[in-house]
Every structure is written in C-alpha cells, then in structure tokens.
Amino acid sequence: MTATPASPAAISTGAAASASSPQTPPAPGSDCRAAFRAAYENRYTWDPAFGGYRGRCVWEQLGDAAEPSRRLEGTFVVGADLKAQVDGIEDGEVHKAVASQLWEVAIHRVRRSFEQTHGDNTFSAGDTDAVGTEVIVGGKNAGDRYRIKDDVVTMVHRHIHGTVVTIFTESVTHTGAGYLSRSYTSQYADPASGAPRGGLSRFTDTFVPVSEGGPWVLSERVVETEACGDTPASRQRFRFEALEPLG
C-alpha cells in the first residue's frame, strides 16, 4: 500500500503546541531531569520491529521562483537495518545527498531509552524565554545545552566531532505517537571561537505514514542554505514518493 497524506490535524504551526495546557517552567538552577526526559520521550521514534520501506526519490535544485532548475530521479530502499540504498542517480554528489537525507531521518527514529542516551548526564534549568526553558547539561556531555517547551525540544546545542551544531525548531508535526520537527534551522560553528562553519540552513520537512498505521517517514524536505565565504547560497528539494513498506 502506498503512503497516504498526513491529516491536517497532524500538523502544528507552533513548535510548542500541545494538547495539554502550558506547563510551569522549572526554577533556574533546579534539577530539570524529569522535564527534559518528558520532552525526550515525546519524540516520535519507530517501533523496534520496523521493517523498512522503499519508493522513488527526486532531487531538485530550486531557482529563484522555487521552480526546479535541475532535476534527478531514482529509486531507494531503507532496510530494517536502517541502511539506505539509492539507485538510478549517477551524479555522485546528488546520490550522496539523497542517501544522507534518508540515513539522517532513519538514525533519528531509532528508539533508545532515556537512560541509554542520557544516563551519565545531569540537567539543570537555566532561564526561560520565548523559545523555552534552557537545559544545561553536566556530566558526560557537559557543555551541551537544550531548550524545552511543552514537552518539545525546541533548541539543541551539541558538540559533535570537533564542531558545534545549534538547531532551533520552529514547528512540529504531531503523529499521535510523538512529534517530528517540521521547520527548523541548523548552524555549525567552531566550538572555541563560535565562528560559523558554513551557512545557516533552513529545513522544512513533511512526514507521512508509509501505510495505514505504519511508521511515519519523510516525504519531502526543502533545504535552503545561506551563502558563506566562497560557497554560494543553495535551495534543494528532496521528494520521496510511491512509498511502500518492505515485505
């Protein structure tokens, strides 16, 4: 069975939208482990029995009017092992980019318990602003920071492989079994100086269930990246269509 569009009720126009009433933020300096855990466990993840899916993939380089100036098409399979295989796209850079989107989405759907991921960390509340309450991490991942609001992680500031990535989530998709980020920005920077490493990227993601009652997967991603140094600005659209579960 091919994928069906998400119902309008699944789309939230605000990252902090929640069916429950607004929560009282924890006091600055207090332990906010429980609040951060609630947001962590509210993320949408795939069932451990995830069996994989396949479909058609389309990459488009967008012009000023959002019309594609270049278009390539192929097929893909994401296996139960979360490995992505892309066929039919000969351009090496585009092939890598398409496979990277599928892998990145899959790796973030892996279900790991809070203790597995954060058992060696401590969490203290910082200030609260429009984005959410700051979560200051100590322990194993000291130096990382988050913001949370109404059981949504609205900001991530993490040290990864000698660089820092900062992500602000602006809106989410509610699946009924957890949320998925819909629109967000991402910026890489030097951990010592804070100097940007590349331009700011803005993502807009659309997710759909791959089949009725099946796992939610990415059906479209638009990536707009600002110019930085000698690298020009770019706009790309990745589409994943004719989605079917494996087996």
Backbone as CSV, one residue per row, in Angstrom:
resi,resn,N_x,N_y,N_z,CA_x,CA_y,CA_z,C_x,C_y,C_z
1,MET,0.854,-1.193,0.000,0.000,0.000,0.000,0.883,1.234,0.000
2,THR,0.562,2.215,-0.831,1.354,3.437,-0.877,0.959,4.372,0.240
3,ALA,1.837,5.350,0.475,1.619,6.273,1.586,0.435,7.171,1.327
4,THR,-0.262,7.514,2.400,-1.362,8.465,2.331,-0.952,9.754,2.996
5,PRO,-1.471,10.907,2.543,-1.068,12.171,3.144,-1.459,12.257,4.612
6,ALA,-0.651,12.999,5.347,-0.974,13.231,6.753,-2.222,14.080,6.854
7,SER,-3.046,13.791,7.863,-4.234,14.601,8.053,-3.843,15.981,8.549
8,PRO,-4.631,17.033,8.235,-4.286,18.373,8.700,-4.129,18.458,10.204
9,ALA,-4.857,17.626,10.939,-4.775,17.680,12.397,-3.398,17.286,12.904
10,ALA,-2.599,16.609,12.048,-1.286,16.166,12.492,-0.255,17.272,12.431
11,ILE,-0.571,18.391,11.776,0.396,19.454,11.570,0.185,20.564,12.578
12,SER,1.253,20.927,13.274,1.219,22.030,14.221,1.993,23.202,13.669
13,THR,1.457,24.405,13.779,2.155,25.577,13.268,3.046,26.212,14.318
14,GLY,3.087,25.643,15.517,3.978,26.161,16.557,4.700,25.027,17.225
15,ALA,6.019,25.175,17.410,6.810,24.096,17.980,6.318,23.714,19.356
16,ALA,5.780,24.671,20.084,5.382,24.381,21.457,3.922,23.979,21.566
17,ALA,3.249,23.805,20.436,1.838,23.435,20.502,1.691,22.113,21.228
18,SER,0.687,22.027,22.040,0.475,20.820,22.826,-0.996,20.700,23.148
19,ALA,-1.459,19.457,23.262,-2.866,19.251,23.611,-3.126,19.622,25.059
20,SER,-2.070,19.652,25.857,-2.238,19.983,27.263,-2.039,21.472,27.478
21,SER,-2.385,21.937,28.671,-2.218,23.345,28.985,-0.740,23.659,29.177
22,PRO,-0.344,24.942,29.013,1.061,25.306,29.167,1.599,24.876,30.528
23,GLN,2.859,24.449,30.544,3.463,23.951,31.758,4.228,25.060,32.465
24,THR,4.298,24.978,33.771,5.091,25.929,34.543,6.562,25.558,34.413
25,PRO,7.413,26.485,33.953,8.826,26.138,33.767,9.524,25.906,35.093
26,PRO,10.521,25.028,35.125,11.266,24.804,36.364,12.061,26.044,36.753
27,ALA,12.303,26.202,38.031,13.029,27.370,38.536,14.490,27.295,38.109
28,PRO,15.101,28.438,37.765,16.524,28.451,37.396,17.383,27.804,38.483
29,GLY,18.302,26.946,38.048,19.190,26.269,38.971,18.664,24.963,39.515
30,SER,17.385,24.679,39.284,16.796,23.444,39.806,17.101,22.269,38.878
31,ASP,16.945,21.078,39.417,17.113,19.864,38.619,15.911,19.733,37.685
32,CYS,16.186,19.663,36.379,15.066,19.574,35.416,15.136,18.276,34.619
33,ARG,15.698,17.246,35.220,15.818,15.955,34.541,14.457,15.420,34.107
34,ALA,13.466,15.499,34.983,12.149,14.955,34.660,11.511,15.700,33.496
35,ALA,11.660,17.028,33.476,11.076,17.826,32.393,11.768,17.528,31.070
36,PHE,13.093,17.397,31.097,13.814,17.092,29.864,13.500,15.676,29.404
37,ARG,13.371,14.761,30.331,13.036,13.387,29.975,11.664,13.318,29.292
38,ALA,10.704,14.093,29.798,9.367,14.100,29.195,9.431,14.567,27.740
39,ALA,10.246,15.590,27.461,10.392,16.078,26.088,11.108,15.040,25.229
40,TYR,12.146,14.430,25.760,12.894,13.400,25.034,11.977,12.238,24.658
41,GLU,11.159,11.804,25.600,10.303,10.643,25.354,9.074,10.986,24.525
42,ASN,8.860,12.279,24.255,7.749,12.707,23.408,8.138,12.750,21.928
43,ARG,9.424,12.536,21.621,9.851,12.492,20.222,9.271,11.244,19.545
44,TYR,8.963,11.356,18.260,8.465,10.198,17.527,9.636,9.300,17.140
45,THR,9.517,8.007,17.436,10.518,7.024,17.021,9.816,5.824,16.408
46,TRP,10.555,5.046,15.648,9.994,3.854,15.035,9.961,2.703,16.028
47,ASP,8.977,1.842,15.841,8.885,0.619,16.611,10.136,-0.233,16.340
48,PRO,10.648,-0.930,17.350,11.827,-1.793,17.116,11.610,-2.834,16.026
49,ALA,10.351,-3.124,15.701,10.054,-4.102,14.654,10.000,-3.454,13.267
50,PHE,10.444,-2.198,13.138,10.472,-1.501,11.848,11.080,-2.406,10.780
51,GLY,10.346,-2.549,9.654,10.773,-3.497,8.628,11.353,-2.898,7.379
52,GLY,11.422,-1.572,7.310,11.979,-0.924,6.124,10.907,-0.481,5.149
53,TYR,11.320,0.325,4.154,10.389,0.809,3.132,11.172,1.189,1.886
54,ARG,10.450,1.452,0.819,11.087,1.792,-0.458,10.218,2.794,-1.195
55,GLY,10.754,3.337,-2.273,9.989,4.280,-3.068,10.836,4.935,-4.144
56,ARG,10.319,6.010,-4.680,11.009,6.800,-5.700,11.566,8.048,-5.031
57,CYS,12.762,8.447,-5.413,13.367,9.652,-4.855,13.608,10.665,-5.976
58,VAL,13.347,11.925,-5.659,13.518,13.014,-6.619,14.335,14.109,-5.937
59,TRP,15.397,14.563,-6.617,16.190,15.700,-6.135,16.018,16.855,-7.110
60,GLU,15.767,18.037,-6.569,15.599,19.225,-7.401,16.429,20.373,-6.848
61,GLN,17.139,21.041,-7.730,17.804,22.297,-7.383,16.841,23.412,-7.754
62,LEU,16.487,24.231,-6.760,15.432,25.222,-6.969,16.011,26.570,-7.357
63,GLY,15.315,27.238,-8.280,15.695,28.578,-8.696,15.028,29.633,-7.837
64,ASP,15.095,30.876,-8.284,14.560,31.996,-7.505,13.059,31.907,-7.303
65,ALA,12.352,31.320,-8.251,10.894,31.250,-8.165,10.426,29.896,-7.628
66,ALA,11.340,29.182,-6.968,11.047,27.862,-6.403,10.740,26.824,-7.467
67,GLU,11.039,27.154,-8.735,10.894,26.191,-9.820,12.223,25.461,-9.999
68,PRO,12.182,24.135,-10.217,13.436,23.390,-10.338,14.235,23.787,-11.571
69,SER,15.533,24.087,-11.363,16.418,24.378,-12.486,17.196,23.133,-12.893
70,ARG,17.160,22.116,-12.033,17.801,20.831,-12.321,17.058,19.769,-11.546
71,ARG,16.877,18.593,-12.147,16.073,17.548,-11.518,16.664,16.188,-11.841
72,LEU,16.821,15.342,-10.824,17.285,13.976,-10.996,16.351,13.053,-10.226
73,GLU,16.174,11.848,-10.739,15.212,10.915,-10.146,15.800,9.523,-10.070
74,GLY,15.450,8.788,-9.033,15.907,7.415,-8.886,14.962,6.648,-7.980
75,THR,15.445,5.547,-7.449,14.675,4.739,-6.503,15.525,4.509,-5.261
76,PHE,14.872,4.119,-4.178,15.608,3.896,-2.932,14.960,2.787,-2.129
77,VAL,15.765,2.223,-1.241,15.294,1.256,-0.246,15.959,1.602,1.081
78,VAL,15.176,1.680,2.148,15.703,1.758,3.504,15.363,0.437,4.174
79,GLY,16.388,-0.328,4.533,16.166,-1.654,5.083,15.829,-1.634,6.564
80,ALA,15.488,-2.791,7.086,15.210,-2.916,8.513,16.440,-2.568,9.345
81,ASP,17.626,-2.670,8.728,18.871,-2.302,9.407,19.153,-0.811,9.326
82,LEU,18.206,-0.035,8.748,18.267,1.423,8.602,19.262,1.890,7.539
83,LYS,19.869,0.969,6.819,20.795,1.353,5.757,20.011,1.732,4.506
84,ALA,20.427,2.837,3.875,19.728,3.345,2.688,20.506,2.994,1.426
85,GLN,19.808,2.496,0.422,20.399,2.228,-0.887,19.662,3.061,-1.923
86,VAL,20.394,3.852,-2.688,19.817,4.705,-3.725,20.327,4.237,-5.071
87,ASP,19.431,4.056,-6.039,19.793,3.613,-7.388,19.233,4.586,-8.418
88,GLY,19.904,4.672,-9.555,19.385,5.446,-10.676,19.838,6.883,-10.730
89,ILE,20.610,7.347,-9.740,21.143,8.711,-9.751,22.648,8.608,-9.943
90,GLU,23.129,9.044,-11.105,24.531,8.870,-11.456,25.432,9.956,-10.875
91,ASP,24.895,11.148,-10.666,25.693,12.240,-10.108,26.099,11.873,-8.673
92,GLY,27.407,11.779,-8.426,27.896,11.303,-7.137,27.483,12.177,-5.970
93,GLU,27.547,13.493,-6.134,27.204,14.399,-5.029,25.723,14.352,-4.716
94,VAL,24.891,14.297,-5.754,23.445,14.227,-5.534,23.079,12.877,-4.924
95,HIS,23.690,11.800,-5.421,23.455,10.467,-4.864,23.765,10.457,-3.375
96,LYS,24.905,11.046,-3.005,25.298,11.107,-1.595,24.319,11.942,-0.786
97,ALA,23.859,13.063,-1.348,22.933,13.942,-0.632,21.602,13.249,-0.374
98,VAL,21.074,12.529,-1.374,19.799,11.832,-1.209,19.922,10.742,-0.149
99,ALA,20.999,9.945,-0.264,21.210,8.872,0.710,21.390,9.437,2.117
100,SER,22.025,10.604,2.209,22.263,11.227,3.504,20.968,11.642,4.180
101,GLN,20.000,12.160,3.401,18.713,12.542,3.996,18.001,11.320,4.558
102,LEU,18.017,10.231,3.805,17.341,9.011,4.261,18.011,8.452,5.510
103,TRP,19.348,8.452,5.530,20.074,7.943,6.695,19.831,8.819,7.914
104,GLU,19.897,10.146,7.718,19.728,11.076,8.837,18.351,10.921,9.472
105,VAL,17.318,10.762,8.649,15.974,10.575,9.185,15.889,9.245,9.937
106,ALA,16.457,8.192,9.359,16.371,6.873,9.978,17.086,6.832,11.319
107,ILE,18.273,7.424,11.391,19.060,7.348,12.619,18.375,8.085,13.765
108,HIS,17.582,9.109,13.431,16.857,9.837,14.473,15.546,9.159,14.873
109,ARG,15.168,8.101,14.172,13.956,7.365,14.536,14.261,6.161,15.406
110,VAL,15.546,5.878,15.640,15.903,4.735,16.483,15.423,4.985,17.908
111,ARG,14.775,4.015,18.477,14.224,4.153,19.825,15.266,3.716,20.861
112,ARG,15.797,4.687,21.592,16.727,4.414,22.686,16.134,4.998,23.960
113,SER,16.258,4.269,25.041,15.706,4.753,26.297,16.460,5.998,26.744
114,PHE,15.815,6.784,27.593,16.447,7.997,28.110,17.725,7.646,28.860
115,GLU,17.700,6.567,29.620,18.879,6.187,30.391,20.018,5.743,29.488
116,GLN,19.703,5.080,28.374,20.746,4.689,27.427,21.468,5.912,26.874
117,THR,20.712,6.952,26.551,21.276,8.134,25.908,21.832,9.125,26.914
118,HIS,21.139,9.315,28.020,21.482,10.409,28.930,21.740,9.966,30.369
119,GLY,21.932,8.675,30.583,22.095,8.184,31.938,23.284,8.769,32.680
120,ASP,24.324,9.188,31.944,25.527,9.731,32.584,25.533,11.259,32.629
121,ASN,24.404,11.884,32.332,24.318,13.341,32.322,23.481,13.860,33.488
122,THR,23.711,15.121,33.830,22.845,15.835,34.766,22.199,16.994,34.010
123,PHE,21.083,17.503,34.541,20.320,18.533,33.838,19.865,19.601,34.821
124,SER,20.286,20.833,34.588,19.899,21.963,35.430,19.162,22.988,34.587
125,ALA,18.138,23.587,35.168,17.354,24.594,34.452,18.097,25.924,34.409
126,GLY,18.040,26.577,33.256,18.553,27.932,33.107,17.393,28.898,33.003
127,ASP,17.551,29.921,32.184,16.490,30.913,32.024,15.393,30.373,31.109
128,THR,14.254,31.060,31.092,13.149,30.714,30.201,12.832,31.915,29.327
129,ASP,12.780,31.688,28.002,12.413,32.749,27.076,11.340,32.224,26.134
130,ALA,11.095,32.926,25.024,10.032,32.532,24.098,10.306,31.178,23.462
131,VAL,11.575,30.796,23.354,11.927,29.504,22.760,11.658,28.374,23.739
132,GLY,11.875,28.624,25.026,11.643,27.600,26.032,12.604,27.737,27.193
133,THR,12.590,26.758,28.069,13.467,26.735,29.239,14.802,26.117,28.864
134,GLU,15.888,26.821,29.213,17.219,26.298,28.933,17.504,25.096,29.832
135,VAL,18.088,24.048,29.240,18.514,22.856,29.957,20.033,22.779,29.835
136,ILE,20.729,22.946,30.946,22.189,22.952,30.965,22.663,21.563,31.350
137,VAL,23.466,20.959,30.471,23.890,19.570,30.653,25.222,19.517,31.390
138,GLY,25.312,18.646,32.388,26.558,18.338,33.073,26.846,16.861,32.936
139,GLY,27.988,16.434,33.443,28.344,15.018,33.349,29.032,14.703,32.038
140,LYS,28.717,13.559,31.450,29.399,13.065,30.259,29.358,14.055,29.107
141,ASN,28.224,14.709,28.879,28.061,15.634,27.757,28.033,17.086,28.220
142,ALA,28.825,17.392,29.239,28.902,18.765,29.747,29.269,19.723,28.609
143,GLY,28.590,20.864,28.583,28.787,21.845,27.518,27.642,21.864,26.531
144,ASP,26.895,20.776,26.464,25.705,20.760,25.615,24.575,21.518,26.318
145,ARG,23.671,22.063,25.517,22.516,22.783,26.056,21.296,22.486,25.195
146,TYR,20.144,22.582,25.801,18.875,22.427,25.091,17.912,23.503,25.587
147,ARG,16.806,23.663,24.876,15.638,24.375,25.394,14.426,23.494,25.156
148,ILE,13.506,23.524,26.119,12.298,22.700,26.030,11.087,23.566,26.321
149,LYS,9.972,23.212,25.673,8.718,23.927,25.907,7.560,22.990,25.611
150,ASP,6.710,22.778,26.603,5.534,21.921,26.437,5.886,20.563,25.828
151,ASP,6.876,19.910,26.412,7.293,18.558,26.017,7.829,18.482,24.590
152,VAL,8.408,19.580,24.107,9.086,19.608,22.812,10.487,20.171,23.028
153,VAL,11.494,19.531,22.440,12.847,20.073,22.456,12.916,21.134,21.363
154,THR,12.957,22.397,21.760,12.872,23.498,20.797,14.237,24.040,20.388
155,MET,15.294,23.676,21.107,16.648,24.078,20.729,17.632,22.999,21.151
156,VAL,18.599,22.731,20.270,19.672,21.786,20.561,20.993,22.495,20.300
157,HIS,21.919,22.418,21.253,23.270,22.975,21.078,24.229,21.893,21.546
158,ARG,24.815,21.162,20.571,25.603,19.975,20.902,26.987,20.026,20.272
159,HIS,27.940,19.438,20.977,29.298,19.283,20.466,29.393,17.912,19.796
160,ILE,29.718,17.901,18.494,29.766,16.660,17.732,31.017,16.661,16.865
161,HIS,31.909,15.713,17.124,33.098,15.516,16.291,33.873,16.810,16.042
162,GLY,34.175,17.556,17.103,35.013,18.731,16.976,34.327,19.957,16.419
163,THR,33.015,19.934,16.359,32.260,21.114,15.935,31.021,21.240,16.813
164,VAL,30.361,22.374,16.712,29.134,22.608,17.473,27.992,22.801,16.492
165,VAL,26.875,22.158,16.736,25.683,22.369,15.916,24.581,22.933,16.808
166,THR,23.909,23.965,16.315,22.797,24.583,17.033,21.558,24.515,16.151
167,ILE,20.505,23.934,16.677,19.267,23.723,15.921,18.117,24.368,16.682
168,PHE,17.349,25.200,15.999,16.137,25.787,16.566,14.928,25.210,15.834
169,THR,14.023,24.582,16.566,12.809,24.024,15.980,11.685,25.056,16.082
170,GLU,11.061,25.351,14.948,10.030,26.386,14.886,8.620,25.810,14.810
171,SER,8.473,24.622,14.230,7.162,23.975,14.194,7.365,22.473,14.108
172,VAL,6.321,21.750,14.500,6.420,20.295,14.548,5.181,19.658,13.933
173,THR,5.325,18.366,13.604,4.208,17.526,13.185,3.880,16.576,14.328
174,HIS,2.627,16.557,14.751,2.187,15.639,15.802,1.602,14.394,15.141
175,THR,2.175,13.229,15.444,1.755,11.983,14.801,0.716,11.228,15.601
176,GLY,0.495,11.624,16.861,-0.335,10.839,17.763,0.492,9.863,18.574
177,ALA,1.777,9.705,18.175,2.694,8.824,18.915,4.032,9.530,19.115
178,GLY,3.965,10.854,19.232,5.177,11.644,19.386,5.275,12.678,18.285
179,TYR,6.180,13.641,18.461,6.298,14.725,17.491,7.526,14.562,16.608
180,LEU,7.451,15.184,15.423,8.559,15.266,14.479,8.798,16.729,14.146
181,SER,10.042,17.144,14.057,10.332,18.531,13.687,9.890,18.781,12.249
182,ARG,9.171,19.893,12.040,8.698,20.231,10.693,9.548,21.342,10.076
183,SER,9.689,22.473,10.759,10.540,23.549,10.246,11.557,23.903,11.328
184,TYR,12.820,24.033,10.907,13.895,24.266,11.863,15.118,24.801,11.129
185,THR,16.023,25.421,11.896,17.279,25.914,11.337,18.433,25.149,11.970
186,SER,19.538,25.087,11.231,20.723,24.390,11.697,21.957,25.203,11.347
187,GLN,22.859,25.377,12.322,24.090,26.136,12.098,25.262,25.404,12.748
188,TYR,26.315,25.153,11.968,27.542,24.575,12.501,28.517,25.699,12.810
189,ALA,29.324,25.518,13.876,30.247,26.567,14.288,31.478,25.965,14.948
190,ASP,32.538,26.770,15.001,33.758,26.387,15.691,33.496,26.406,17.199
191,PRO,33.820,25.339,17.924,33.491,25.298,19.352,34.273,26.301,20.189
192,ALA,35.456,26.709,19.728,36.272,27.643,20.501,35.907,29.089,20.224
193,SER,35.835,29.464,18.934,35.605,30.862,18.567,34.146,31.193,18.329
194,GLY,33.336,30.168,18.044,31.938,30.412,17.688,31.747,30.842,16.251
195,ALA,32.844,30.909,15.472,32.750,31.315,14.069,31.970,30.274,13.278
196,PRO,31.067,30.710,12.395,30.268,29.756,11.638,31.109,28.893,10.707
197,ARG,30.740,27.653,10.589,31.334,26.742,9.622,30.259,26.408,8.601
198,GLY,30.174,27.225,7.578,29.117,27.073,6.586,27.960,27.997,6.884
199,GLY,27.072,28.114,5.908,25.924,28.992,6.057,24.811,28.371,6.877
200,LEU,23.955,29.214,7.409,22.765,28.752,8.129,21.855,28.007,7.155
201,SER,21.367,26.837,7.566,20.445,26.050,6.748,19.064,26.054,7.374
202,ARG,18.054,26.225,6.537,16.660,26.169,6.985,16.000,24.955,6.335
203,PHE,15.379,24.131,7.155,14.754,22.896,6.697,13.238,22.984,6.861
204,THR,12.527,22.443,5.889,11.079,22.251,6.004,10.781,20.809,5.624
205,ASP,10.326,20.021,6.584,10.108,18.588,6.399,8.621,18.257,6.402
206,THR,8.242,17.331,5.540,6.885,16.795,5.518,6.962,15.291,5.730
207,PHE,6.205,14.797,6.696,6.197,13.370,7.011,4.809,12.796,6.752
208,VAL,4.774,11.533,6.358,3.509,10.813,6.163,3.677,9.387,6.677
209,PRO,2.587,8.730,7.058,2.693,7.300,7.385,2.912,6.510,6.101
210,VAL,3.867,5.581,6.101,4.203,4.850,4.878,3.054,3.947,4.438
211,SER,2.199,3.570,5.368,0.989,2.800,5.082,0.029,3.055,6.223
212,GLU,-1.188,2.630,6.091,-2.164,2.865,7.149,-1.702,2.209,8.445
213,GLY,-1.481,3.031,9.470,-0.998,2.516,10.738,0.492,2.219,10.759
214,GLY,1.173,2.496,9.638,2.597,2.202,9.542,3.452,3.336,10.054
215,PRO,4.776,3.181,10.001,5.683,4.207,10.506,5.632,5.479,9.668
216,TRP,5.811,6.623,10.320,5.876,7.904,9.634,7.276,8.085,9.066
217,VAL,7.338,8.495,7.792,8.614,8.659,7.102,8.614,9.992,6.361
218,LEU,9.793,10.419,5.957,9.941,11.684,5.248,9.426,11.564,3.821
219,SER,8.534,12.482,3.412,8.068,12.506,2.025,8.624,13.700,1.257
220,GLU,9.018,14.765,1.973,9.627,15.913,1.297,10.489,16.688,2.287
221,ARG,11.626,17.161,1.802,12.500,18.038,2.588,13.014,19.142,1.682
222,VAL,12.789,20.385,2.078,13.337,21.545,1.378,14.444,22.108,2.258
223,VAL,15.634,22.279,1.669,16.787,22.795,2.396,17.262,24.075,1.710
224,GLU,17.227,25.168,2.449,17.709,26.457,1.954,18.924,26.851,2.785
225,THR,20.083,26.981,2.141,21.326,27.273,2.845,21.867,28.628,2.409
226,GLU,22.211,29.449,3.391,22.731,30.780,3.096,24.171,30.698,2.594
227,ALA,24.584,31.703,1.828,25.963,31.775,1.343,26.921,31.938,2.512
228,CYS,28.130,31.391,2.349,29.164,31.540,3.373,30.524,31.478,2.685
229,GLY,31.296,32.563,2.758,32.592,32.597,2.104,32.464,32.407,0.604
230,ASP,33.189,31.428,0.066,33.144,31.163,-1.373,31.998,30.243,-1.771
231,THR,31.247,29.770,-0.784,30.144,28.850,-1.081,28.851,29.627,-1.283
232,PRO,28.247,29.533,-2.479,27.028,30.309,-2.729,25.818,29.735,-1.994
233,ALA,24.776,30.528,-1.906,23.516,30.052,-1.343,22.930,28.963,-2.238
234,SER,22.137,28.079,-1.638,21.525,26.999,-2.418,20.134,26.689,-1.886
235,ARG,19.306,26.136,-2.773,17.963,25.676,-2.401,17.746,24.332,-3.058
236,GLN,17.491,23.328,-2.240,17.285,21.978,-2.745,15.980,21.407,-2.211
237,ARG,15.369,20.538,-3.018,14.168,19.842,-2.559,14.366,18.346,-2.794
238,PHE,14.135,17.574,-1.759,14.185,16.119,-1.833,12.759,15.598,-1.674
239,ARG,12.326,14.778,-2.601,10.986,14.198,-2.513,11.093,12.677,-2.519
240,PHE,10.285,12.051,-1.678,10.267,10.594,-1.584,8.824,10.165,-1.796
241,GLU,8.584,9.482,-2.914,7.233,9.226,-3.390,7.000,7.726,-3.588
242,ALA,5.726,7.383,-3.875,5.339,5.975,-4.113,5.885,5.084,-3.008
243,LEU,5.690,5.510,-1.766,6.269,4.832,-0.614,5.527,3.533,-0.298
244,GLU,6.276,2.491,-0.051,5.703,1.191,0.279,6.538,0.514,1.357
245,PRO,5.887,-0.167,2.302,6.663,-0.945,3.284,7.279,-2.162,2.612
246,LEU,8.416,-2.610,3.114,9.036,-3.835,2.611,8.298,-5.050,3.181
247,GLY,8.323,-6.102,2.420,7.716,-7.341,2.907,6.229,-7.431,2.616
